[in-house]
Every structure is written in C-alpha cells, then in structure tokens.
Amino acid sequence: MNTTTTRPSATWPVPDSPARYGTVSRCFHWGMALCFAVVFSAALVHYFAEKTALDAWLWPAHKPTGALLMGLVVLRAAWALLHARQRPPHVNLAAHLGHLALYALMIAVPAIGLLRQYGSGREFAPFGVHLMQARPDDKIEWMTQLGSLLHGELGWVLLAIVAGHIFMALWHRRSRHHDVLPRMTD
C-alpha cells in the first residue's frame, strides 16, 4: 500500500493573479523602486547641494541608473501587457489613470534624457556598455535643447507622481476595504 502523500507543487516564479502580483512583477516593481531612489536622490542632491562631496558621490550614478530604468520599464511594460488578464484589477479609475501616467513618464523622462545625451555628441557607456559613441563634431542642437527643456521638469513631475503613488498605497492600507499593499508585498 502506498502511504506517501502528494503535496501540491510550489510554482516558482509565482504567477500574477487577480489577488496579488507574482514574482516577476514584484522584482520589476521593487527593483525599479530602488533605481528610482538612486536617481531621485542624485537629482535632489545635485539640485540642492551641487558641488558637495555627496553630489560628487551620487551624481555619477544618475545617468547609468536612468538608462537601467529605461530598459526595466520597457521590459516591465511588456510583462504587464502580456499578463494583463492575470493581474489584480485597479481599485478605481483614478488608480488606473495614475498608473498610466507613471508608465508614460517612466518612458518619456529617460527617453528625453537619452535624446539629449545623443544630441550632445558625448559618449555614453552606462556600466561599461557603449550605447553612444563620442561625436564631438556632430552635435544636434534641437535634441539637446528639447532634453534641457523637458527632462528635468518632467522628472520632477514623475517624482511627484511616484510620491503620490506611495502615499495612496499607504492611504489605502489604512482603509480596511482597499488595502492594496499586500498585492505587492505578501
């Protein structure tokens, strides 16, 4: 007589479901949160304490981390689209529009930064990966002007929306019927 019991096999990575985000979605979310912490810390220190030791230490991480974020947001958006039917639903229309704004700015801000970098004719090799070769005699003025006009300003808007995202997640946590934080943490 066979007395072995069969246990349900654990699925790894945990897939997205209507009740919670899965392993891959969580890795994208929290990995990007860490990258945002670096990028925004560097920007804030550069803005408020330029030419300090902290600025000299943090500012060089801004561009490579921003390039990493650009890659991650493209992968994350693709993952979200491929798994849209399995993911938790939005709490309301405002949450849905807020997430759309987050994605739009997460793509636009680094894309405009990369456009400015390319237009400057300077080399760009984040983490030693050569994305743009130096072209000192081939500067593209409209690209640098557009980047200078929009990258920083839209970056501050993105920071405000990220702060709003965090605030609303915590606010919903206090609400007994819409605690959304466990979707991304439990």
Secondary structure as the mmCIF struct_conf table of DSSP 4:
data_model
#
loop_
_struct_conf.conf_type_id
_struct_conf.id
_struct_conf.beg_label_comp_id
_struct_conf.beg_label_asym_id
_struct_conf.beg_label_seq_id
_struct_conf.end_label_comp_id
_struct_conf.end_label_asym_id
_struct_conf.end_label_seq_id
HELX_LH_PP_P HELX_LH_PP_P1 THR A 4 THR A 11
BEND BEND1 TRP A 12 PRO A 13
HELX_LH_PP_P HELX_LH_PP_P2 VAL A 14 ASP A 16
BEND BEND2 PRO A 18 ARG A 20
HELX_RH_AL_P HELX_RH_AL_P1 THR A 23 PHE A 48
BEND BEND3 ALA A 49 ALA A 49
TURN_TY1_P TURN_TY1_P1 GLU A 50 LYS A 51
BEND BEND4 THR A 52 THR A 52
HELX_RH_AL_P HELX_RH_AL_P2 ALA A 53 LEU A 58
HELX_RH_3T_P HELX_RH_3T_P1 TRP A 59 ALA A 61
HELX_RH_AL_P HELX_RH_AL_P3 HIS A 62 LEU A 82
TURN_TY1_P TURN_TY1_P2 HIS A 83 GLN A 86
BEND BEND5 ARG A 87 ARG A 87
HELX_LH_PP_P HELX_LH_PP_P3 PRO A 88 HIS A 90
BEND BEND6 VAL A 91 ASN A 92
HELX_RH_AL_P HELX_RH_AL_P4 LEU A 93 SER A 120
TURN_TY1_P TURN_TY1_P3 GLY A 121 GLY A 121
STRN STRN1 PHE A 124 PHE A 124
HELX_RH_3T_P HELX_RH_3T_P2 PRO A 126 GLY A 128
BEND BEND7 LEU A 131 LEU A 131
STRN STRN2 MET A 132 MET A 132
TURN_TY1_P TURN_TY1_P4 PRO A 136 ASP A 137
HELX_RH_AL_P HELX_RH_AL_P5 GLU A 141 ARG A 174
BEND BEND8 SER A 175 SER A 175
TURN_TY1_P TURN_TY1_P5 ARG A 176 HIS A 177
TURN_TY1_P TURN_TY1_P6 LEU A 181 LEU A 181
HELX_RH_AL_P HELX_RH_AL_P6 PRO A 182 THR A 185
#
